[in-house]
Amino acid sequence: MTTFDARRGWGTVTDSAGAECEFEFHATAIVDGSRRIDPGVSVGFAVVPGHRGRYEAREVTVLPGATGATGGGGGVSASHHEPA
């Protein structure tokens, strides 16, 4: 998780390979029903086609061992998988 604006409900994540690929997501994409994940928490996500030809993150989940919706936890890394 790299950024999250709780007021607007939008955040960005990057893949673990580096910050070259950044994907936006809305709070409704967080799987556990939380409406917020703090920056720096390690998350997993699926990459799907989004609006205006951009890809976006969906199915955002806090990875095991990271403390999710309340803060703390892993680095600014994330893993992702392409949808089947």
C-alpha positions, 0 to 999 in steps of 0.5 A: 500500500503506497497511499490512501486518502480516507476522505475520498476513499481512494488509494494506490498500490505497487507491485513488489518488483518496484514502483514502476507499476502503480494501480489505483483502487477504491475502498470498496475493493478491500475484501474484508469490508474495511474502508481503510488500509494504512500506507506501508501495509503489505497487501495482495490484489488482482489487476483488472481493466478499469476506466479510461483504459487504465488498469486498477487493483481489485480484491485488495487484501492484507497479507498474512502477518501484516496488520491491516486496517489499523496500521503498522505492518510490512513494507511498501510491497505488494503482490498481485495476480492477473485475473484468470 
